[in-house]
Amino acid sequence: MRTENKDNTNKAASGLWRNFRVVFFKEVIDALRDRRTLLRLMVPAVLMGPLMLLAISGLISSLETRADKREILVAGMEHAPTLRNYIERQTYTIKEAPKDYEAGLRANTLLEPVLVIGKDFEQDLLHGEQPTVELVSDSANQRAGAGMAPIQRLLSGFNRERASLNLALRGVSTELLQPLLVEERDLASTQARAARITGMIPMFIIMAVLYGALTSALDSTAGERERGSLEPLLMNPVQQFALVLGKWGAVACLGLAVAMLANLSFLPAQWLLGNDSLQAMFQFGSYEVLVFFLLQLPLAAGIGALLMAMAIRTKSFKEAQASSTLVITLVALAPMVSLLNPGGDAPWYLWVPGLSQNTLMMLVLKGEALTAAQVLPGVLVGLLLTVTSLIFVARSMRGAVAK
């Protein structure tokens, strides 16, 4: 009797596995046939991150090129020969600012701040008074704002030199100008500093998972209901849970496939970086690709099942898209919490889908080793979300058959 029961159990398990494979491959093939949808998903997932990286590389290269030129725009330089002498000794090239520099700064056609010197500068300096200069920029003009710091350091150096000369003429030690010696010590590792650039990668990979799973999840539920193919499919002699598992497996795999393509796209992208310092800082290799992929497993499983659960109760594909927008938006914006919270990463971050994966991937980019206590919450949440959503989908399909 026990042997017979065991044989029946093995046959049921074998049938469940066989039906799962049939449904799984059928859903994957159906998804791959829709090439236009796949292209709309993969092109942004594969190209958007590398293109953004190349744009940042170009911006940094242009800023470094501008810094190497050591040029400064000045209006009224003829009124300050002493300041001119100091600036030229610092190997800066002085250029006359255009007359309409204010309009150029407002219109973003002038990308350099302008130093404006009054007519009484040299006279005030000779009489021991404080001459006033203006450093003109536009806070909405980011490129011009980036050039403020070098000019401010230049003017600070001029102030220190003049003060030192005045004290020396009076026989006072110049050390009185700097009673405190400050030494800076940066605790961040090279990878942690590089994470300021590579920190955008987790966001693109999370978005790749979401949009990779979205279309397949909606099409295999609400799409088939709208086309009228779901009810005939449910009438086949296939275990409903095997049917649900097959559809869910295809959804999760497609989401992971798009995420892997997004991961791999950053490998050749870093070879195209035109900035040497950025190339040295950007550390993203096969180890990061593998770890990032593994971290996406619970997210792809849980979100894929949740999207199916939300779509199975809708009557049309458009209605399913509208209902899934909230989930996609919340998960996509979850990583923003860590940017808006100045208090550092909180323990509850690890229990929020999307935010958990972003937090863990940022730790990897900073060169920190992940522990089981950090990874386990995301796995548990993904497992719970998967099980509850699939049970809901199976019951909903059973209700559809009953009707």
C-alpha positions, 0 to 999 in steps of 0.5 A: 500500500505504501509502495502504491502511494509512493508511486502515485506521489512520484507520478503526480510530481513527475506530471507537475514538473512536465506540465510546468516545463511545457507551460514555461517554454510556451510562455517564453516562446510567446514572449520572444515572438513579440520582437517589437515589445522586446526591443522596446524593453531591451534597448532602454535597459541595455543602452540607457545606463551606458549612455548616461555613463558616457555623458557623465564621462564627457562632462567630467572630461570637459571640466578637467579640460577647462581646469587644465587651461587655467583661464579666468574671465575678468572685467576691469583687470586694468584697475588691479595690476597687483592682482594681475601680477598674482594671478599670472604668477599662479600660471593662469591666463587672464581673458577679458570678459564679454560686455554682455556677460550677465546675459550670457550667464543667464542664457547658458551661452557663457559657461565661465564665471566672471570676476568683476573689479572696480575702478578703485581697487588699487587705490583702496589696496594702497591705502590699507582699505578693503577693495571689493570684487565681484564673482558673478555667476548664475546658480542655474548655470551649472557649468559656470557654477563649477568654475567658482571654486578655483577662482575663490581659491585664487582670491583666498591665496591673494588675501593670504599673500597680502596679509603675510606681506603686511605682517612681515613689514611690521615685524610680526610672524606670519604664523599668526595668520594660521594658528591652527594647522589642519591635515585632512584624512579621507577614510573612504577607500578607492571603491567607496569614492568610485561609488559616487560615479557607479552609484547609478548602476543599481537603479538601472538594473532594478528598472531593467528587472521591473520592465523586463517582467512587466510586459510578460506578466501582464500579457500572460494573464490580462492579455490572454483573458482579453484575447479569450485564450485564457479560459480554453487554456484552463480547460486543458487537463493540466494542474492549475498550479503547474500552469501558474508556476510555468507562467510565473517562471517565464515572467521571472526569467525574462525579468532576470534576462533583461537585468543580466543584459543591463549588467553586461552592458556596463562592461564594454561601456567602461572601456569607452570612457574618455576620462583616465581618472574615471576609468581608474575609479570605475571598478565594475567587473565579472564579480559585480555582474554575478553578485548583482544578478544573484541579488535580483533573484528575489526581486524578479520572483516577488515582483513578477508574481505580484504583477501577475496577481494584480493583472489576473483580476483585470478585464483588459490589458490597459486596465492591468497596465494602469493597476501595475503602474503604482507597483512599478513606481513605488519599487522604482522610487524606493532607492531614492529613500537612501538619497533623501535620508541623511542619517545613513542606511537604516536596518528596515531598508533591507526589508523593502523590495527595490530599496533592499537590492539598491542598498546591497548593490551599493555595498558591493560597489563600495567594496564591502562584503555582504553578510547573510544577515544583510541578504536574508531579509530581501530573500524572505520578503521575495519568497513571501511575496511570491508564494502569496501572489501565486496562491492568489493567482491560482485561486483566481484562475480556479474561479475563472474556470468555475464561472 
